[in-house]
Amino acid sequence: MADATTKFTLPESDIPTHWYNVQADIEWPLDPALHPGTHQPAGPEDFAPLFPMALIGQEVSKERWIEIPDEVRDIYRLWRPTPLFRAHRLEKALGTPARIFYKYEGGSPAGSHKPNTAVAQVYYNKQEGTKRITTETGAGQWGSALAFATNQMGIKAKVYMVSASYKQKPYRKSMIETWGAEVVPSPSPDTKAGRDILAADPDSPGSLGIAISEAVEDAVMRDDTKYALGSVLNHVLMHQTIIGQEAIKQMEMADAYPDMVIGCVGGGSNFAGIAFPFVPDRLKGKKIRFIAVEPEASPSLTRGKFAYDFGDTAGMTPLMKMHTLGHTFVPNPIHAGGLRYHGMAPLVSLLVAHGLIEPRAYHQKTVFDAAVQFARTEGIIPAPEPSHAIRAAIDEALLCKESGEAKTILFHLCGHGNFDMSAYEQYFSGEMVDYAYPEEAIARAMESVPVF
């Protein structure tokens, strides 16, 4: 019986052939990106120093389906399709009538969902003659994914890793180097942006905004180099929609349909990957909730402003309309390094503004409570980032226990925590502390948001 099945797997022939573009189905147009100097709508030529033209085209495309190149699908076969699990043991431990499913991306070479877009971005760069790619990384998942992808396709890479994570997660650094990429802590002395930050604060823990500034500066200074971003932009979110497409088929195998889809959000890519393919059903009247969960220490959706802002600290990138805490925001070094970004993907922000997505924020100790409970029932040690989604899924399942409703919950376990054991060590020692970003600090950072 399907109801007794734990793992739902698809054959390689079911790897999606196209990426899904949610812009084709939503009625609300995105506000255009603006040039950082003129504040006028940015054109393809403004993005050309950073991205290959194929990705620029995907960024603004309104086509519903974008075909996945064969070479990209061939590399996807190393780990895709990924499994969907029914969390029988967690359900039993909670005593809930809810059915809990999770889509697991931790079996990729880099241990997360990030290679889904890294492989695609490197492919298009290679097609247009790029020899070297720069990027930033928070917790290291994106940096390791890009290192894996560039290694597969014979391109050089340099990764600017947020300093706090560089120190917390040394094995991510080693992973990046194993695949042949260079990795440095950010802020670094290698760029003007990094040197300026270090001059003002030699002990800066760094931020994704700072690391983006460094990677962008590096890219625009060299003709053979482009920049790759692991989240936020439309084409990045679109590449991740293979996750949700597979999940739809797997939920059908389980004879189930989710009442809610839950994912963590930092820049928005893993959440979009699982949720966006379900959006057409919601727009047609299906009663399905989308819950986006972020840390209280970096609460762009729950406490930020929906406004135009730069994607980086130095103000080098085009401005995007998004939920933001201000591009000068420097987060507390919590363990969910991949969620420590000042802004949110414009597409996710837009759907939050129109009520399709419900934002939620948690402190890290309750998140790790959920992570440990999950690990002790389901066996997989989750990364700190998706543990936010686990917390929300458990809370929703407990509400079902109170009400007696047998709802179906789908959440995204976007990566394993095997490189995050220092975070678990701090949790078990009692040294982990909760941190809510102070209102006055948010107000100061918000002063950096441009006013039009």
Secondary structure, DSSP 8 states (H G I E B T S, - for coil): -GGG-SEE---GGGS-SEEE-GGGT-SS-----B-TTT-SB--HHHHTTTS-HHHHHHHH---SEEE--HHHHHHHTTT-S--EEE-HHHHHHHT-S-EEEEEE-TTSTTSBSTHHHHHHHHHHHHHTT--EEEEEESSSHHHHHHHHHHHHHT-EEEEEEEHHHHHH-HHHHHHHHHTT-EEEEES-TTSHHHHHHHHH-TT----HHHHHHHHHHHHHT-TTEEE--SSSSHHHHHHTTHHHHHHHHHHHHTT---SEEEEE-SSSHHHHHHHGGGHHHHHTT---EEEEEEETTS-HHHHSEEEEEESSTTS-S-EEEEEES-TT------S-GGG--SB--HHHHHHHHTTSEEEEEE-HHHHHHHHHHHHHHH---B-HHHHHHHHHHHHHHHHHHHHT---EEEEEE-BB-TT-HHHHHHHHHT--------HHHHHHHHTTS---
